[in-house]
Amino acid sequence: MVKTSAVFPHPVEGVKPTPRVYTEEQKAMIEELRQYALSLLLPESDPYHPNERKWIEEAECPARYMRAAKWKLEDGKRRIKGTIEWRREYKPDLISAEQVKIENDSGKILLNGFDFDGRPIITMRVGRQNTQPSERQILHLIFCLERAIDYMPEGQDSMLILVDYKSATLKSNPSISTALKVLHILQDHYVERLGRAIVTNLPMLLNFFFKGIGPFLDPVTREKMKFNPNLHELIPAEHLEVEFGGKFDYAFDPDVYWAQVCRHCGVNPDGSRFEPEWKVAQRQAKQSEEQEQREPKPVDSETSSTAPDLVADDDDVESSRAPSVQLPRASKPVSVKGGTSGKDQGVEVIGEEEASVLVAADA
């Protein structure tokens, strides 16, 4: 294994997320919730209007809120309205990369690799805490969640969060109040974005931490949490770091890592966005494919002039006959099972018994 500072921008080859399927009734509810959310849009004169519209019109956005609301429309409206208001305050898609970069310098939160379902992996190393509790820590986490969404392949709308407590101490562990704030953001404003939550190397000393936040965990979130599972069953060895028993020998370099993630996601230092090269190539390839499908395929003139007309006019229906097929007659006919000859059934059977051929005959 060779050490590398390169991060994985895409899942392993062959991984294709399973698209979600909804009933007609569910589709109608999703669309109704989308229209409700659009009715709450900021005026077009507001600079954040395009960002808000883009978020609402994302294919699975209202669907996630309906799934979280257990398909209760009024609850879905309450939830999505709350997130729209929260996004106006935090503007998570416009957080400045420069503002939060210092939080990344220790590698305490890394976006690198994908699981077997194509979910991007966020690895949180509690023992690498390098700053004091502040609002910037929260903004850094939100920035990472937004980048994980940018990394999601088509058909996937959730992520895997791996929390590693190796070398964690009481000092490096977040307070319960900070943890509850993070939990609130994840559960209420990144609805259905958590596909799996994995906790590894949890020392007995910190068991009280999860007991403290346990009552605030949504039942669905709690069900997604696993403690010390077999990571080889969840993550391809090529994307699982060596320290977790995988084949990925990753060497963290803060500047190299940050540049790769921002470039892949199309994020400028000030938080503004650009279309990354890989998305440009993907879009152009899709447009070319759609263009080819729209253009009529050229017809070979020689083939078309000799091809038989397979559509009969109404006046010719009565006189139409099956096209004749010239085959050598067998030395002896094969009788049709049941005692009735093929001739009587409008079918002439030609060929040897071990390899019979049915040919349409004149009625």
N, C-alpha and C positions, 0 to 999 in steps of 0.2 A: 504493500500500500504506500502510495506517495502522498505526502502532505500537500494540501492545496488551500488557497484562500478564496477560491471561486465558490459561489453559492449556486444552488440549483434553481434555474428559472422556470422549469417545467417538470411535470411528473415523469416517472420512468416510462419508457416506451410500452405501449399496450394498455396503459391505464386509461379507462374511459368511464367517467362518472355516470351513474344511472340517472337518467332524467326523471323528474317527478311527473306523476300522472294524476290529473284531477277529474272529478266527475263534472258533468254539465252544471249541476247545481253549485258546486264549489267554484267553478269558473265564473259563474254569474255573481257570486258573492265577492270574489276577488276583484272583479271589474267594478262592482258597486263601491267597494272600499277605495279603489284607485280614484274613481270620480270624486268621492268625498275628499280624499287627500288633495286632489287638484283644486278643489273649491277653496282650500285653505292657502293656496299659493300666495306668496308675496306679490305685490304689484310688479309689472314688467319694468317699471322705473327703478326698482331696487336692484343693486349690483349682485345680490345673492340669488335673485330670481332664477337664472339659468341653472345654477347648482342645485337648487331645491327641486326644480322640475325634472332634472336629470335623475336625481335620486328616486323620486316618486315613480318615474316611468321605467326604471330598471325592471326587467322582466319579472323577477321573483319578489320584488319588494312587498307589495300588498299581500301576496300569498304567504310570505313568512309571518306577517302579523295575524293573518287569519288562522294559520296553523297554531301559533302561540296562543291565540284566543279560543282554541278548540272550536273554531268555526262559529263563534258567536259574534255576529256583525257589530253590535254595539260595543262590545269589549274591544274588538279590532279597531274601531274608530277611536276609542279612548286611547289605546296604545299608540297608534300611529300619530295622532295629534300631539301626544306627549313628546314623541321623538322629533317631530317637525320643530316644535318649540325649543327642544334641547339643541338641535343642530343649528338653529339660528343663533343661539348663544355661543356655542363652541366652534361652529364652522369647521368640523373635523376634517373635511376634505381640503381645507386651505391652511392647515397648521404649517408653519414655517419649518422647513428641515433644519435650517441654521439654528432656530430657537431651541430645538430639542436634541441636537446632535451630541451635546456634552453628556447626556444621559446614556448615549450609546457607547461611550468610550470603553467601558469595561466589558461589553458584550453580555450584559445581564438579560437583555431581551433580543433574541435573534430570530429572524425569519429565514429559514433555510430547510429545504427538502419538502417532500410530499408523502402522504401515507398511501396505502394500497387503494384508497378510494379517490385519490387525486386531491385530497385536502392539503393546503399549505400548512406547514408546521411552524408554530411559534414556540420557541424554547425559552422559558424564563428560568434563569439561574439565580435563585434567591441569595446565594452566598456571594454574588458579585456586585451587590449594591454599592454604588460609588457616590451617591449624593444624599443630602438630607431631604426628609419629606417636604414636598412642595407641590404647588399646582403644576409645575413643569413636569414632574414625574407622571402625573395623570395625563398631561398632553402628550408626553412621549408614548405612553401606552396606547392612547387613542391613535396616534400617528402610525404605530405598528399594526394596529387592527385594520386601519384603512389600507395599508400596504399589503396586508394579507389578502384583503378583498381584491386588490389589483392583481395579485398573483393567481387567483382562482381560475382554473381552466373552465372552458365552456361546459355548462351542465352541472357545475359544482358551486354551491353557495354557502359552504361552511368550512371551518378550519379546525385543526387539532392544536390544542394548547398543552404543551408538556412542561410541567413545573418540577424543576430539579432542586432538591434541598441539600445536595451534596455541599459540604462545608458551610452550610447556613448556620447562623447563630441567632440568639435572641435579638441582638442589635441589628443584624441585617434583615431580619424578618419584618415585613410591614406590620404596622399596628392593625388591630381589628377594625378600627374606624376607617383607616385607609383601604383595607380589604373590602369593607362593606361598600365604600364608594365605588371601587372598581367593579364589584359584583353588581351594583345598581346599573352601572353603565353597560356592562355586558348583557345582563338579563333584560333590561328595559329598552336599550337603544341600539343594541346589536342583536336584535331578536332572531332566534333560530340560526345565528351565525356560528355557534359553538357546536361542532359535530362530536368532538371527544375532548375530555379533559383528563390528562394523565398526571398523576403525582408520583414521583420516584424519590427514593432515599430520604423519606421523612423520618427524622429522629423522634424518639419517644418524647423528648423534651418539648417538641412543638405540637404534640397531639391536641393540646388545649386550644390551639389556634383554630383547627377545623371544628372542634366542638363549639367554639364561639360563633363561627359563621354558619354552622350547620342549620340552625333554625331559619336563616334568611335565604337558604338555597331553594329555588324553585324545584318542585319534584322532578321535572324534566331535566333540569341541570344536574340534580343529584344523581339521577340515573345514568347520566353521561360520564360521571366521574369514576375513574378507576385508580386504585392504589397499587403500585408496583406490579402492573400486568406484564405479560411476556411481550416485549416491544417488537420482537421478530414477527409476531402475528399481526401487527398493525402497520409496521413501516418496512419497506424494502431495505434489505441490508445495504444497498448502494447509497441510500439516503439516511441511514441510521449512523450516527457518529460512533467512532471507535469506543469512546468512553461508556457508551450504552450497549456495547457488544456488537456494533455494526462494522461495516467496511469503509465508512466515510471518514477519512483522516483529515479533519478540518482544522486549519490554523487560522484563528481569528486575527484579523488586522482591521482596526476600527475604520481607518480611512478607505481602505479597499472595499470593505463590506458596505459602508454607507454609500459610496459612489455606485456600486453595483445595484443596490436596491433602488436608489433614486433614479438611476438611468433606466432600469427595467420598468419601473412604474410610471415614468414620465413626470417626475417631480423636480421642479427647480428649487434652488436654495431658499427662495422667498415663499415657497409653498404654491406658486402658480404651476400650471400643468402644461405639458406638451405631449404629443402623440409619439410614443417610443418607436424605434425602427422596426421592432418585431411585429408591432401591431399594424404599422403601415404596410409591411409585407403581407401580413395575414389578411388585411382588408383588401388589398389589391388582388391577391390570389382568389379571394371569394368573389370579387367583382368580375374577374376574368371567367371564373367558372359559371357564374350566373349568366354572363354574356353569351358564352358558348351554348348554354342550354336554351337561350332565347332564339339564337340564330338557327334557321332551318338547315338541316344537313344536306349537302349537295347530292343529287341523284345521278347515278351513272346513266348516261343517255342510251348506251347500248343495252344495258340491263332493262331500263324502263320501256324501251321499244319492243322488247320481246317478251316482257312479263305478261302473263295472262290477266285479263280483267276479272277480278274475283268478286265484283259487285254486279249482280244482275239487275237489269231494268225491270220494272213492274210487268211490262208486256212480254218479257222473256221467261217469267217464272214458270209458266206452264210447260215450256219446251226445254227447260234447262235439264241437263243430265250431268251426272258425276263425270269428271275427267277420266278417260280410259287410261289404264296402266298396262303396259306391255310386259308381261312376264311369261317365261316358258311354262307350259302346262305340265303339271306333275304326271308321273307315270300312272299314278292311281289317286283318285280323290280321297279326301279325308272326310268322313261323315261328321255331321254336327251332333253333339251329344243330345240325346233325348229322342232319337229316332226320326227327326225331321231333317230333310236334306237342306243344304245351304241354299240351293236354288229356290226352294219354297219360301225361304226367309228373306229373299232379295239379296242374299250374300253368296258368292261363289268362293269356295275354299280351295286354294291352290297351294300345293307344296307337299313335302313329305310329312309324315305324322309327327316326327320329332322336331320339325321346324315349320309350322303352318303359318301362312300369311293370309289375312283377310283383305279382299279387294272388293270395292263396291261394284256391283253388276247392274245391268239394266233391270228395272222392275218389270 
